[in-house]
Amino acid sequence: MARPKLEATLRALVQAAVYLASADGKVAELEVETLVDDLRAVIARSVGMENLDEYAKVSVLLDEARQGVQALATHGPAEFLAGIAAVLEGDFRRDALKIALDVVRSDGDISDAEIRALEALATAVGLPASDVLEKL
């Protein structure tokens, strides 16, 4: 995958996780740690461990997450999700849902708002929400 496309995919994965993490109105530290760990694993699979820090430095991921929170507030959920869906392809759609699910589970408390956000994310990327919800 070409670097610009991979960077756009990484940004969309971060945004998907941010969307879920902020669904209940608070982002727990454990959610952020889960987001970073999961993203690095996905990117390592794509570019190899030897190139991981080139593409997915923790500081860059945290900056992307902050920008995602601002973009969500600026554009609103519908436009934000449409932007994510426009970028994610193939297995990265499932990766987005897996990361988002891990983020939701990480603090041990899955709110109704997080479930609704997870359903909206699944729908936006064209995957059945039931596949994700049965894993809760």
Secondary structure by P-SEA (a helix, b strand, c coil): ccaaaaaaaaaaaaaaaaaaaaccccccaaaaaaaaaaaaaaaaaacccccccccccaaaaaaaaaaaaaaaaaccaaaaaaaaaaccccaaaaaaaaaaaaaaaccccccaaaaaaaaaaaaaacccaaaaaaac
